[in-house]
Amino acid sequence: MSTIAASPGISGTASALRRLYFVRFVFAIAWALAMFTTASALGPVAVTLLVLYPLFDVAAAVVDARATRSTGSPALPYVNIAVSLITAIGVAVACASGIPAVLRVWGAWAVVAGLVQLIVGVTRRGMGGQWPMIISGGISVLAGASFILGASADNPTLTNAAGYAIPGGIFFLISAFRLGRAAKGN
């Protein structure tokens, strides 16, 4: 069994990220369940949920940036804030054009956010608990490409976009548990 020699700064950062990751898990699962009920059409509830997800990502990235200031540069969380904010606006606009347009915007966001998540995970490896984030970032890139390709399918739906949140949430949960040792300073 390996131990992580954590400085007080890393311990505090790991603890803050751990709480954030638990919240992200709960939100992702709740959002996915709600989205599955509306994934066949772009009604008011679906549009609200589609805009809410990247806005929640903005809020999570703000918390992440604040939590990680003492242990490293928050530049990548700031990139994520900008990308997710642009995505929320883009999804709102795309909803007026239909599901294919939404899938293209959602897919582009998944690719860019996945790359950011992957890079953040790599830079935070020393803290521990980051392999799930690295894997999730890679999966997000692939999922984003599939959303963009799926937008051209006959009768595209938002079901895959709803399902996208579940593995991401599970990876946040796994990472939260794995950050436990670093949060305790072990």
Disulfide bonds with the S-S distance in Angstrom:
none
